Amino acid sequence: MTLTFNPDTVTLPSGHHIGGKFVSLPGEEIAVLRPSDQVAISPITDGGANAVDMAVEAAKKGLSESGWAKIKPRERARILFRFAEAVEANAEYLGRVEALGSSRLISGTITGDAVRTAGVIRYYAEFCDKVEGLVTATEDNVLSYVRKEPYGIVAGIVPWNFPIITATWKLAPALAAGNAVIMKTSELTPHSLMALADIAAKAGVPAGLFNVINGLGHTTGAEIVKHPDVGMISFTGSTKTGAAIMTLAAQSGIKPTVLELGGKSPQLVLADAGDLDAVSVRVANAFIGNAGQVCTAGSRIIVEDKIADEFTEKLIERTKAIKAGPTWDETTTFPSIISTGQLARIDGMVRESISQGATVITGGSVMESRNEGPFYNPTLLTDVDENNIGYTDEFFGPIASISRFSDFEEGLSMCAHPVYGLSASVHTSDMAKALKAADGIEAGMVWVNQHGRDPEFTYQAGGYKGSGIGQDMGRAGIDAFLREKAVWVNYR
């Protein structure tokens, strides 16, 4: 079966999804463009305070009428399992909506993103009856225990690069923990998350427990964070925006935040890494996959001198082996940048890096037009010192710097970054060195002989320093949506 489809034949949702149904509300209209060819598709409106208030009221009603936090955990699990089944049943539609409206390729959205979304929901459904407290040692005639409780209404603010899967990392554990959820989409990629909410409603998730509102960050997003009835915020996006959300949350009642933010992740390649053809494919994919629009992109390649020349040539070959094209063509291997504004930002950063002393090895320019879409050539830079913007700032595009080291300790020290600490990878056949690097690199995630997470739901994702606070996924993912209450009972 071919995966290629005509994007003009796909029906897109519109409005907001509040209280289990689509809702049209007044607000400033926001144009939405298909990234691959810049064709206008179904617009959205900036929901603002009106949409947020409506979603909060729907969430309150949903929690009250369904008894979501109080029903038997296995009943919550049963509903979530049904939701997961519905996602799989609608994977083709969901995958097409995701592909046409984002930078995600159709070759990966149906069998990848949509199926993994169902998997995440199932994973957290199994957690429903596994939330455990703690009984602490005390004197006779006293019972002391700690119980975990949902916040009530929580919010997720999600990015445009992996819309449905990133949202589900927040949605599934929040629902499993007994919360109601308000999600704000990116204004660049709103449709797939609305489609997911509609699937949830039709699968029997009680109305009001999963609400999706659209709008801009500084308006609708800010109203969500400020709302007194929203008890907790989970955000994935840039470090700058995460800091602004954390500040606003502190000013709006001291509410907890989980922040999964930007990165400038190193890939440390040792001379004993093995087959350089295979290693170069892994390393290249880590900064050109999804056109580099990945928070964990391996944008700092650090290679041992002994293999640096040969390895660089193989990376160049890999960057030239792409096939750029529209996301709805199954033969496309390299998507567009999400928007023309983002393309201009990336190109401006490359120009600035060059002006600060960087040398272009390959790429370094906007790609010749492909269906009028904003494409950027995969780019390798060298001569990037620690004061260069190519070192200090996140490109969020298909650009990496390459540098050399002479011995292991030097290479390990080069992995450090003053601001970011999201992820890193080490490529070596020496497991002693691999484990030493994993221990020594200051990052929330370290991979050995690969770069990027597998679709394994037990593996938590989060960063150090300016790359975030808290984690998505794994047991930490559901713990983030639970608060703890200490109880002391004196029954003398």
N, C-alpha and C positions, 0 to 999 in steps of 0.2 A: 504494500500500500504506500502510495506516495504521500509525503507530508506536506509538499508544496501546496499552497492555497491562494486564492484570490482575496486579498484583504477587503475589497469593496463588497464582498458578499457576507461579511460577518456583522451581525447585529450587535451593537454596543449598548450597554446600559447607560442611563442618564439620571441626573438628579443626585440625591443622597439616598442611602439605605438606612432608615431609622425605624425602629420598632417592628422589624420584620418585613418591611415593604419599601418600595421606592417612593421618595417624597421630593416634590419640586418646591423650592423655596426661592424667594427673591434674593438677589445679590448681584454683585458685579460679575459679568460673564468673563470666563477665562477660556481663551482658545487652546485647543489641544491639537498637536500635530503628530502625525506618524513620523518617528525619527528617520526611518529609512529613506523617505522621499518628500518629507515636509508637507504632505497633504493634510488638510484640516479634517478632523474627525469630530465625533460628538463632543461639544463643549461642556464645561461644567460651570457652576457658579460658586463664588466665594461665600461659604456658609456663614462665617462669622459667629457672633454671639447667639444669634437666633437659632442656627443649626445646633450649636453646642448645647444650649438650654433644652432644645427639643430632645436631643440624644440623651442627655442626663435624665430627663423625666421618663423617657422610654426605658432607660436602664433601671431606674428605681422601680418602675411598674413591673418590669420583667423579673427582677429579683424577688419582688413581693409576691406576685401571682404564681410564679413557678416554684417558689421556695428553693431556688437553685442551690443556695449555700447549705440548706438544711436537709435536702432529700438524700436518700441513701447514695453513697458514693458510686455504687455499681449502677445505679440508675443514671447518674451523670455520665458514667462510662458508656452505658448502652447508647445514649443519645449521641455522644461523640463518635462512637464506632459507626453509627448510622450516617453521621456527617462525613466521615472518611470514605465510606462506601459511595456516597453521592458525589464526592469529589472525583473519585476514580471513574464513576459512570459518566461524568461530564468532563473528563480530562481533555478530550479533543477540543471542545469549545473553549475551555479555560486556557488551554495551551495556545490556541489561536489568538485569543484576546490578549494574552500576555505578550506574544511575539509581535503582533502588529503594532502595539502601542508602546513598546520598549526596545531596548537593545538586545533582548534575549532571543536567541535563534530558535526557529521552529524545530530544528533537529534536537533541541534539548528541552523545550518547554512542555511537551506532552508527556514523553516518557521520563523526563527529568523533573522539572519544577512541579508539575501538577501531581505526578505520582508521589514525589517526595513530600508534597504538602499533605497528602492523605496519610503518608507514613508518620509524619510529625504528629498529626492529630491522633493516630492510633497509639503512638508511643506515650503521649500524655494522658490518653484515656485510661491506660493501664496504671497510671499514677493515682487515679482518683481514690482508690481505697488503700493507698500506701503512704499517705501523709501521716507521719507519726510525731508524737510529742515526746516528753521526757519526764520521768518521775525522779526527783532528786532525794538524796538521803537527808533525813531530818531526825529529830528526837521522837520518842513515843508520843502518840496521840496528835501528831501533826502530819498532814498530807501536803506535800509541796510538789507541784507539777507545772510543766510548761506545755501549753497547747498552741497549735498553729491555726490561724483564722484568715479568711480572705479579707481583702481591703474593702470590698463592696464594688465600687466603680473604679476601674483602672483605664488608662489610656495608652495607646500605642501610636507613635508617630513614625512613619516608615519611609524609606528612601525610594528612589526611582530605579535603582540598578537591578534589584531582584525583588520586585514588588510582592508577589504572593508568598514566596517562601520566607522572606524576612518577616512579613506580617504574621505568618503562621507560627514562627518561632515565639511570638509574643501571645498571639491569640489562643493557641491550644493550651499552654500551661495556665494561662489566666482563667480560662473557662474550667479546666480540670480542677483548679483550686477553689472554684465556687464564686468567681467574680463575674460581673458584667463588664463588657469591653466596648470602648469607643475608639475607633481607629480613624486616623487622618491619613489619607493618601498623599503622595506627592502630586502636585498639580500637573506634573509632566506625564504621569502614568496612573490615572485614576480608575480606569475601567475594569481591570482584572480583579481588583479587591472588591469592587461593587458586585461583580459577578460571583465572587466567592461568598459574599454575604447573602446573596439571593439563593445560592445553592444550600447554604446553611439553613436558611428559613424554610425552604421547601423540604429539607431533610428532617425537620422537627426540632431544631434548636429553638428554644422558646423565644418569642418575640421580645426584643429589647436587650437581649444578652450580647448581641454582636451588631454593633451599629457602625456604619462607615459614613464619614462626612468629608466633603471636599473643600478645598480652599487653600489660601496662601499661608505660609508659615507665620508671618508677622501679624496676621489677622486671626484666622481660624485656629491656627496652632497655638498662638498665645492665649486665646480665649479658653482653649482646653486646659492648658497648664494652670491658668489662673483660677479656674472654676473651683469653688470651695467644696463641691461634692465629688470631685475627682481626687481619689486618695493616693494615687501613685502613677508615675509616668515612666514608660519605657520608650527610648528613642534610639534609632539608628540613623547616623548621618555624619556630617562634618564635625570636626572638633570645635570650630567656631560656633556653630549652631547649638551643639551640645552644651557648651559653656553658657550660652544665653538661656537655654532651657533650665539648666541647673540654677542659675541666678534667679530667674522668674519663679521657679518652684519654691526657692527659699523665701522669696518675698511674698508668697501667696499661701502661707500656712505651714512652711517647713515640711513639704511632702517628699517622700523618697523618690529617687530617680535611678533608673538603670540606663547607662549610656554606652552604646557600642559605636565608637567614633573612628577617626581616620588613622592612617598608618603610613609608614615609609619603610616597608619591610625588607630586610636583607635576605639575600640568598648566598650562602657561603659554599663555594664549590672548591673542594680539595682535589689535589692531583690524583688521589686514589679513588675518585668518585666512580670509576668504572667506564662502561661504554659511553664515550662522549657524544655519540649520535643520540642515544636515548636520553642522556642527561640534558643535552641542549634542547631537546623537545620539551622536557619537563620545565626547564628554567624559562624558556621562551614563552610557553603557554601561561606561565605565572604572571607575565606582564602584558601579554597581548590578548589573553582570553577575555571575552566580553569587552573587547577594545580597551582593556586596562581599567575598566570602570568597576573596580572591585576594591573594597577597603583593605583587603589583605594582599593586594597585588605586590609581587616581588620586584619592586622598582629599584632596588640597590643590589646589583650583582657583584659579588666580591670573589675573585678567582685567583687561585694560586699561580704564581709566575710560570711554573713549569708547563702548564697547559693553556695559559691565557691566550696566546696568539691563535692556536688551533681552535680553542673553544669559541673565541670571538667570531671566527669565520663561520663556524657552524651555527651560531646564533643569527648571524646575518642571513645565512641561507634559510633558516627557519622563518625569519620575518618576511622574507620574499615569497614564501610558499603559501601564503594566505589567498583566499578568494573572497574579496569584499563584495557585498551585495545586500539585497533586502532581507530582512529577518524572516519573511514568509517563504523564502526559497530554501529548500532543504539542502541544496548544494553550497550555500553560503557558509563560510567558516569564520568570517570577520565582519562584525556589524558596524553600524555607524556610531558616532558619538550621539548622545541623547538629544542634543539641541545645538543650534547654531551659536547660541550664547556660550555654551560650554566649549564648543570647538574654538571659538575666538579666545577664550580664557586659556585653553591648553596651548594654542599656538603662541599666544603672548608670553606664556611662561617659558616655552622653549627658546623664543627670541631673547628673552631676558637672560636665560641661562647661558646662551652663546655669548651675549654681550659681557657676561661676567667671567668668561674664559673657557667655557665648555667647548668641546669639539664634537661635531656630529660624525658618527661612524656610518650610520645609515639612517634614512628617513629624514625627519626634521621638518616636515612640511605638510600642508593640507593636501589630501589626496585629490586627484582629478575627479570631477563630479561623477557620482554613481547614483543615478535616479534623483539628482538634486539633493541628495542626503549629505549630512556633515561628517565626512570620513577623514580620519587622520592617519598618515602613514606610520606604521610601527617604527619606533625611533630608539636608537642606542646612542648615548652620549658618553664621552670620556673627559678627563681633565676637569672633573666636578669636585671642587674642594668643599670644605665644611661651611663656607660662607656663601656658596652658590645656591640659588633658588632651587636648582635641581637636586640639591641635598636637603635643604631645609624644609621645603614645601611639598605637599602631595599633589601630583599632577592629575590624578584620576583620569588618566588616558593611557594609551599604549606606548609609554616612554619609560626607559630604564637607563640608569647610569651603570657603567662597568669600571671597576677598579681592581688593582692587583695587590697581592701580599706575598711575602717571601717565606713566612713560617706560620704555623698554626696559631700561635699566641697573637701575632700581629693581626691575622685575619679575624680572630675572635674579637679582638678589641675594636675592629672596624665595624662590627655589627651594631655597636651601640649607637643610639640616637638621642639627642638632648631633649626632644619633645615627645616623640612617639614610641610606643612599645606594644604594638598590636600583635604582630606575628613575625616569624622568621623561619628559614629552612636551612638545613645542613645536608650537603650531598657528599657522602663519603662511604667507603667500605669498612672503615675502621670504627667499630661501635664504641670503643673507649673514647675516641675523639668526639663522636656523635653525642654521647651522653654528657661529656664535659661541656660541649657547646650548648646542649639543651639546658644544662644547669646554669651556665654562665651568661646566656643571653637574656637581657631584661625585656621579656615580652610575655604576653598572656597566652600565646600559642606558639609552639615550636614543632616543626615537622622534620622528619629525617627521611631523606631520599624521596621526597615529594614536596610540592608546595601547594597548599590549599587543603581545606577539609574534605574528607570523604562524606558521603551522605549517611553518616552514622550519628544517630540522634543522641547517643549517650555522651558524646564529646562536646564539652561546653565551649562556648566562644566568648571571648572578652579580652580586654587589653589592659596594659599598665600605663601609667603616666597620662599623657594627653590623649591616649587612645581609648579611654573610657573607665567606667566604674560598673562593677557587677558583670553578670554573664547571662547570655542566652543559652538555651539548650541544656541537656543533661539534667541531673537532679537540681543543679543550681538554677535552672530555668524556671522550675515550678516554685522553688523556695523564694524566688524574687517576688512572687505574687502572693506570698503569705506573710503575715505579721505574727509575732510571738507574744503570748500573754502568760505571765507568771502568776500562778494561783497558790495561795497559802491558806490551808484550812486547819484551824485549831479546833479539835473536837473533844477537848477535855471535858 
